[in-house]
């Protein structure tokens, strides 16, 4: 695990609460992510996972609690403010434009320009540089995204996020619709990002993926944090038990 004395967390969320009308979506949740750490965030549907990361990504505002990014307290009012602090969210549907090529997707909305024209040469060179950094191979950055496999499309979505030079990447069910080979490609990419010091949160129902690349797993249940384990010291069966039953001591504290 990367949590070391003296190391400033990439993200530190303290006593986070969020309600939607009468529904308490999050109740005093504490969440910490260290630089270069891969954290699995798990729990049943409606456990609060998406709400928590949407607060971190600026899509939702918390009702109470504090958020620190690299030691600085932040108050995100929009996803752009979160992105400006180095946090990128990659959604399950990839959010790509299939009729555009790889390079255009990676720099969508911020295409480099030469005068009034798009600087294609620079955009393609920059796209290739990011893909090389991730050790991702595509036939050509001029290839339409819709012609790529699901795994390659996921890689392009990650490459686009990396082009913003983030410190934290959140992946929402990234392997849900991928083949076995594409899943392995994605996990390899996550390990490459880890080696470069990028912290990652993976929301997934596939515990085997988390246990293959993760450092730590955190369980939410009915809006509360009910358990946390180091991957190297735990098992998928133990985490499944916590998802179903909770972790007695921590549930008592959150009650």
Secondary structure, DSSP 4 states (H G I P E B T S, - for coil): ----TTPPPSEEEEEEEEEETTEEEEEEEEEEE-TT-EEEEE-STTSSHHHHHHHHTTSS--SEEEEEETTEEE---SHHHHHHTTEEEE-TTTT--TTSBHHHHHTTT---EETTEE-HHHHHHHHHHHHHHHT---S-TTSBGGGS-HHHHHHHHHHHHHTT--SEEEEESTTTT--HHHHHHHHHHHHHHHHTT-EEEEE-S-HHHHHHH-SEEEEEETTEEEEEEEGGG--HHHHHHHHHH--HHHHHHH-
